[in-house]
Each structure stands twice: as structure tokens, then as C-alpha cells.
Amino acid sequence: LVNQLPEANLILLRHLFGVLHHIEQNSGVNQMNAFNLALCIAPNMLWLPSPTGPEEESRSTKKVALLVQFLIENAGEIFGGDIASLF
């Protein structure tokens, strides 16, 4: 799916998840593991298109957080092994 994105979107995601992956790699110092990062960033990345109740919103946020966590933990495999070279 990532390879089907427009080039500009892919570049943006590579950089964003490159930064998040780099932060996660230093979680021993900054306490920001992939789970914590995902909880912070997920609500700002994807959301339901129409207002819903709190229960549905909570379920949706949890699903997005799991996706973001997966993308952070597997950034090298998903966006290319040279993701560290962005720095």
C-alpha cells in the first residue's frame, strides 16, 4: 500500500516515520517507545470522517495507534532500510 501512495505523500511519511523511529531507538533515554509515540501522534494522523460517539472514537483511536506503532517499529522494512540516512 505504501508504494501506491503519490510520491510526495511517501516522502512525507518516510521523513515522519524516520524521525519517530529515531526517537524510538533512543527510548532508553527519552522514555518514548513506539507505543508512547503512537499514543501521542495517532489522534492527529487519522480520524473518523464524521462525528461519532465516544465509544466509537475510542475504538478508532486504538486501531490507529496500533497501526502507527507498527509503522514506527517496522519503519526500516516499510520505508526502506536507509531510513536512518534521512538524518
C-alpha positions as a Markdown table, in Angstrom:
| # | Residue | x | y | z |
|---|---|---|---|---|
| 1 | Leu | 0.0 | 0.0 | 0.0 |
| 2 | Val | 2.8 | 2.4 | 0.8 |
| 3 | Asn | 4.3 | 2.1 | -2.7 |
| 4 | Gln | 0.9 | 3.0 | -4.2 |
| 5 | Leu | 1.0 | 6.5 | -2.5 |
| 6 | Pro | 1.8 | 9.6 | -4.5 |
| 7 | Glu | 5.5 | 10.4 | -4.3 |
| 8 | Ala | 5.0 | 13.5 | -2.2 |
| 9 | Asn | 3.0 | 11.6 | 0.4 |
| 10 | Leu | 5.5 | 8.8 | 0.5 |
| 11 | Ile | 8.4 | 11.2 | 1.1 |
| 12 | Leu | 6.5 | 12.9 | 3.9 |
| 13 | Leu | 5.7 | 9.6 | 5.6 |
| 14 | Arg | 9.3 | 8.4 | 5.2 |
| 15 | His | 10.5 | 11.5 | 7.0 |
| 16 | Leu | 7.8 | 11.5 | 9.6 |
| 17 | Phe | 8.4 | 7.8 | 10.5 |
| 18 | Gly | 12.1 | 8.2 | 10.1 |
| 19 | Val | 12.0 | 10.8 | 12.9 |
| 20 | Leu | 9.6 | 8.7 | 15.0 |
| 21 | His | 11.8 | 5.6 | 14.5 |
| 22 | His | 14.9 | 7.6 | 15.5 |
| 23 | Ile | 13.2 | 8.8 | 18.7 |
| 24 | Glu | 12.0 | 5.3 | 19.5 |
| 25 | Gln | 15.6 | 4.0 | 19.1 |
| 26 | Asn | 16.6 | 6.3 | 22.0 |
| 27 | Ser | 13.7 | 5.3 | 24.2 |
| 28 | Gly | 16.1 | 4.2 | 27.0 |
| 29 | Val | 16.9 | 7.9 | 27.4 |
| 30 | Asn | 13.7 | 9.7 | 26.4 |
| 31 | Gln | 11.1 | 7.1 | 27.6 |
| 32 | Met | 9.3 | 7.4 | 24.2 |
| 33 | Asn | 8.9 | 3.9 | 22.9 |
| 34 | Ala | 6.8 | 3.1 | 19.8 |
| 35 | Phe | 3.7 | 2.6 | 21.9 |
| 36 | Asn | 4.0 | 6.0 | 23.7 |
| 37 | Leu | 4.8 | 7.8 | 20.4 |
| 38 | Ala | 1.8 | 6.1 | 18.7 |
| 39 | Leu | -0.5 | 7.3 | 21.5 |
| 40 | Cys | 0.7 | 10.9 | 21.1 |
| 41 | Ile | 0.7 | 11.1 | 17.3 |
| 42 | Ala | -2.1 | 8.7 | 16.2 |
| 43 | Pro | -5.0 | 11.0 | 17.1 |
| 44 | Asn | -3.5 | 13.7 | 14.8 |
| 45 | Met | -2.9 | 11.3 | 11.8 |
| 46 | Leu | -6.3 | 9.7 | 11.1 |
| 47 | Trp | -9.8 | 10.2 | 12.4 |
| 48 | Leu | -13.3 | 9.3 | 11.5 |
| 49 | Pro | -14.9 | 11.4 | 8.8 |
| 50 | Ser | -18.0 | 12.3 | 10.8 |
| 51 | Pro | -18.6 | 12.9 | 14.4 |
| 52 | Thr | -19.4 | 9.7 | 16.4 |
| 53 | Gly | -19.9 | 8.8 | 20.0 |
| 54 | Pro | -17.1 | 8.5 | 22.5 |
| 55 | Glu | -17.0 | 4.7 | 22.3 |
| 56 | Glu | -16.6 | 4.5 | 18.5 |
| 57 | Glu | -14.0 | 7.3 | 18.7 |
| 58 | Ser | -12.1 | 5.4 | 21.4 |
| 59 | Arg | -12.1 | 2.2 | 19.3 |
| 60 | Ser | -10.9 | 4.1 | 16.2 |
| 61 | Thr | -8.1 | 5.8 | 18.1 |
| 62 | Lys | -6.9 | 2.5 | 19.4 |
| 63 | Lys | -6.8 | 1.0 | 15.9 |
| 64 | Val | -4.9 | 3.9 | 14.5 |
| 65 | Ala | -2.5 | 3.8 | 17.4 |
| 66 | Leu | -1.7 | 0.2 | 16.7 |
| 67 | Leu | -1.1 | 1.0 | 13.1 |
| 68 | Val | 1.2 | 3.9 | 13.9 |
| 69 | Gln | 3.1 | 1.7 | 16.4 |
| 70 | Phe | 3.5 | -0.9 | 13.8 |
| 71 | Leu | 4.8 | 1.6 | 11.3 |
| 72 | Ile | 7.3 | 3.0 | 13.8 |
| 73 | Glu | 8.6 | -0.4 | 14.8 |
| 74 | Asn | 8.9 | -1.5 | 11.2 |
| 75 | Ala | 9.9 | 1.8 | 9.5 |
| 76 | Gly | 13.1 | 0.4 | 8.0 |
| 77 | Glu | 11.3 | -2.5 | 6.3 |
| 78 | Ile | 8.3 | -0.5 | 5.2 |
| 79 | Phe | 10.0 | 2.7 | 4.0 |
| 80 | Gly | 13.4 | 1.3 | 3.1 |
| 81 | Gly | 16.4 | 0.2 | 5.1 |
| 82 | Asp | 18.2 | 3.5 | 4.5 |
| 83 | Ile | 15.7 | 5.5 | 6.6 |
| 84 | Ala | 18.4 | 6.5 | 9.0 |
| 85 | Ser | 20.2 | 8.2 | 6.2 |
| 86 | Leu | 17.5 | 10.9 | 6.3 |
| 87 | Phe | 19.4 | 12.4 | 9.2 |
